[in-house]
Amino acid sequence: MRRDLLILSGLFVALALVIALGPGRASNVPGWSTSSHASGPAGALALYRWLAALDYDVGRLQYTERFAPDPQAALVIVLGPSERYSRDEAAAVAAWVAEGGTLLLADDRPGQAVASAPLFAAFELELVAPAAEQSTTLAPVLQPGFSSPPARTIVTGSRAWLRSQRDDVASLAGADDAPVLLGLRHGEGYVFASAALFPFTNRGLAQDDNAALVLNLLRRVPAGARVVFDEYHHGFVRAPSLGSLLLGTAWGWAILYTALVLAAYLAFTGRRFGRPIPLQAETARRSSAEYLESMAGLLRRAGRREALQAHYRASFKRRLARASGLSPQLDDEALLAALAEVAPGEAPRARALLNELAGPVADEARLLRLVAEADSLVHAR
């Protein structure tokens, strides 16, 4: 009982560790939560599916050896990346925009250490932490052109605003001195830069004005055009493997936990994975004495004293012949005649024993005395 309690306690501890450290924590990691793969409140799966429902050719930039914008894409969406852009990668995006592409870039983490900072810097933009009096979760739309459908006030949940040294940027939402959403031309293309991620998330799109904002931004993208989400900078660099599926998915963790529970059960209940080893008592052969005792017991219970007597008479004759160097195949008279020539003093005694063993014996005690006399005669030879 005590061992069972220990086993159950250990399994509960293991389950608690899986819950605490397992895939349930993945949705709280910055960057992963804003992926178009994520269905949590902060994910962007709803935006991905919505664009597909609007008949856009929606895809993901992922599982490639090197990062490069899709040349066939009309719109690239970058939402809160978790892997930092290099200068070359940011320059590649800027060159793609200059050739006529549209970029939607959104992040709400200010500072130069965040993963998206080099990409903002490529367009001379910077995310800045707001002052206390500037902190707000609402941002009024500043451009009257956002009217199809009308978007008036977007819910941002923002912790930052955008700053730029350029004089050709347009403040689209927020305050004039602390814009949350900017638009700017870059070569032949256009950039929508947002200091708010919330309007593009699964929860944020439930707000009417946020959804209207997205539809207005899509007016720059031709119907049915290619739209690509950057998942490369969310860590989707290598194709899934067995290890990543086991350690990075809920089903994988469930399989590992089940295997751990089974292994613990087998270990603590004394189960082994090899062939069972029989006990020594089960493999030991029975001795000759046990065989003789069992056979004697069977004959005695069956009342077959004459069979036992005949068997021992034949054995005595055979041993007597061999001890004298004679053939065991001789009949009684020939054997006794030959024995009289070899050992004349023992021939009469041997004749008497053979004759008495050939006839009926009074009882078991007499039979045992005859057997003892025959053994002593053979041993004397």
N, C-alpha and C positions, 0 to 999 in steps of 0.2 A: 504494500500500500504506500509506503514511504517513497519507494522508487517511482511509482506511478505519479505521485504528486510532484516529484522533482522533474520528471519528463514533461508533464503538463506545464509546469512553471517555465521550464526552458523554452518550450514551444511558444508560449505567450510572449516571452521576452524577445524571441526571434521575430515574431509577428510585429511587435511594437517597433523594433529596429527597421523592419521593412517599410512600415508605414511612415516612420520618421525620415528615413534616408532614401526611400525608393522613388519611383517615378512620380509620385504625387507631388514632390517638391519641384519637379521640372517646370510646372506652370508658373512658379514664382520667380524663376530666374530671369533677370532683365534680358531682353532680346528674344529669348525663346517664346515668351508670352505673346509677342506681337507678330509671330510668324503666321503666314497664311495657312499653315498646317494646323494651327492651334484653334480649338473650338471653345476655349475658356472665354471669360468675359473680356480679357484684354487681347485676345487673339484677333486675327484678320481673316478667318475662314469665311465669315459671312460676306465680306467684301469680295473675296475671290469667287464665291458662288453667285453672288448678285451680278457681278460683271459677266459671268458665263450665261446667266439667265437673260441678260440684255443683249445676247448674241455677239459678244466680243470673243475673240480668239484668245482665251486666257491660258497662260502657262507660267512655269516657274523656272528661274535660272538657278540650277542646282546640279550637284554631282558632276562637275567638270574639273579638269586638271588645272585650268587657269581661268580667272574671272575675265569676262568680256561681255559688254552689252549685246543683246540680240539685235543684229542689224535689221531684222525684219519687224522688230517691235516699233509700234507708234507711241507707246506709253510704257515707261518703267516705273515701278512703285517700290520705294525704299522706305520701310517702316521700322524705326528703332532697331537698327542692326546690333548684333551682339559681338560680331567680329570686326575689328577695326579695318577701315579702308586704308590701303597704302596710297602713297602719292601717285603711283602709276595707275592704280585702279581708279582713283578719283579723276585723274586726267583723262582716262579712257571714257568715263561717263560724260565728262564735259565735252570731249570731242564728238561723242555720239549725239549729244543735245545740239551742238553747233551745226550738225548736218541735217537737223530738222526734227529730232525726236522731242518728246515731252517727258519731263521728269516730275514725279510727285515724291518729294522728300520730306519726311516727317520724323521728328524726334522731340522729346520734351526734357532731355537731360542736358543742362548747360555745362560748359567747360570744354577745355581742349583735350581732355583725357578720354572723352567718350568715343565710341567706335565711329560715329558719323561725322565727327569734327572735320577730318580732312575733306570729306565730300562737300560740306557746307563751305569750307574755306576755298574750294575750287571755284565757287561762284561768288567769292568775297562776302560771305555771310557768316554770322556767328550767333550761337545761342547764348543768351545772357539770362542770368537769374533775376527775377523781378524784385523790386523793393517791396516792402511790406504793404505799402499803400497801393501797389500795382497788382497784387495777387488777387485773382478773380477766376472764377470758373466759367464766366460768360464773356463772349467776345462779339460785339456787334459787327455785322457785315458793313463794310465801308464803301463797296462799289455797287451802284445801282444795276450794273449789268448782271448781277446774280439774281435774276428774276424769273428764270425758267427751269424749274419752279422757283418761287420766291424763297429766299433764305434771308432771315433778318438777324437772328442772334444764334450763334453756334455755342454749344456746350463744349468747353475745351478741357476742363480739369487741368489746365496748363500750369507748369512750374517754371516756364521760361518765356522769353520773347526774343524776337529777331533784331539783330543790329547789322547795318551794312554801311559801307563808305561809298557805295554806288549812288548815283543820282538818277538812275533809270529804273529803279524798283517801284512797284506799285503796292501800296498797303491795301490788302483785301479784307482783313478782319482784325479786330482788336482796337487799339488806340493809335493815334497818329505817331505818338512818341514811343510807343511800345507795341508794335504790331505782332500779331500772332501768326498771321498768314500773309506771305508776300508772293508777288508774281514778278518775273523778270524775263526779258528776252536774252537769249544767249545764242548768237549766230542766227541760224535759221530756225532754231527751236525755242522751247519755252520751259521755264522751271517754276513749279509751285512749291514753295518752301513753307513748311508749317512747324511752329514750335509747340504744336499740340498733336498728340497721338490719338487721344480719345475719340475724335469725330470719325476715325477710320476703323475703330475696333468693333468687335461683335456687339458690345453693349452700347457703344456710342452711336452706331447706326440706327438704334431704336429711337433716337431723338429725331423728330421731323426735320428740323432745320439742318442738322448734320447730314441727313440723307439728301436733302435738297442741295447742300453745298457740294457733295460729291457729284451729283448729277450736273451741276453747273460747271465743275471742273472738267467733266467728261465731254463738254461741248467742243473742246479743242481736239478731241480724238475722233477720227472718222468711224462711222458705224461699221461694225464687224472687223475692226482693226486688231492687230496683235497687241495684247497687254501682258506684260511680264512682271511678276513679283520677284524681287531679289531675295532668294533664300540661301544663296551662297554665303552671304554675310550673317546668316543665322546659324551657321555651322553645318549646313547641308552640303558638305564638300565631297565626301566619299559616299559611294553607294552603300545601302544597308548590307550588313553581314550578319551571320548568325550571332556573333558576339554583341553587336549593337542591338539586334532585335531582342536578345535575352535581357540585356542590361538597360535598354532604353525604352521598352514598352511595358504596359501593364500585364499583358499576357506573358511576356518573357519572365517578368518578376514572379508571376503566379506559378509558372513551371518550375523556376528555381526553388521557390519556397516549398512547393509540393515535393520536389526531389529531396530537399533538405529534411523535411518532416519524415519521409519514408526512410531515409538513411539513418536518422536519429532513432526511429522506432526499431529498425532492424538491429542497430548497434546496442541499444539498451535492453532489448528483449532477448539477446543472446543469439540472434540469427547470424548465420555465416553464409558466405557465398561459395564455399567449396563443397566437395562431396562429403557426406557424413562418414565419420570414422567409427567403425563398430567397436564395441567394448571387447576387451581381451577374453572375457568369459564367454562371449558369443562366438568367437572364432576358434577357441581351444578345442582340439579333437578329443573324443572320448578314449579312455585307456582300454587296454585289452582286458583288464580285470573287470571293468564295468560291463564289457560285452559278455564275458563269461558269466558274470553274476546275473545279468538279465536273461541270457539263454537258459541258465540253470533254473532260474525262477519260473520261466515259461514251461519248461519240461516238467518241473515238479508240480506246478498247478494243473498241468494237463494229465498227470499220472503216467507219463511215458518213461518209466524207469528202465524198461527193457531197451528203449532206443539209446538212452544214455549209456547203458551197460554195453551194448553192441559197439557203440562209437568208441568207448574207452578200450575195449578188447582189441579192436582193429588198431588203435593208436599204440597199445602196448606191444602188439606183435610187430608192428613196423619199427618201433624204437629198439626192440630186442634184436631184430635182424640186423639193423644198421650198426648197433653197438658191437655185434659179433662179426661183422664184415660179410653178412649173408644177404641174399636177395629178399626183399619184402614180399615178392610175388610167390614164394614157396608156400605150399599148403602146410597145415599144422604138422603132419607126420614128417614131411621132408625137412621142415624147419627144425623140429625137435631132434631128428636124427643127425642133422648137420651140427646142431648145437651140442649134442652129446660128444661129437668128435672134437669140437673146439673147447668146450667147457663142460666136461662130464659131471662135475659136481653141481652145476646149476640146472642141468637139463630136467631132472625130476621136479624140482621146484617150479620151473617154468611150465612144465606139463600140467602140474596141479592147478596153477593159476589160470591157465587157458581153459582147462576143463570146467573149473568152477565159474569163470566168467561167461562160459557158453550156456550154462544152465541157469535155472531160476535162483535168485538170491533172496534170502529170507526178509531182510529189511535194509534200510538205508545205512544203518550202522555197519552191517556186515559188508555192504558194498564199499563203504569208505575204507574199511580195513583191507579189503582186497586191493583197492587202488593204492593204498600206502605201501603194501607189500610189493606190488608191481613196480612202483617208482623206486623203491629201495634196491630191487634186483637190477633195474636198468642203470641206476646210478653206480652200482657196484661194478658194472662192466666198464 
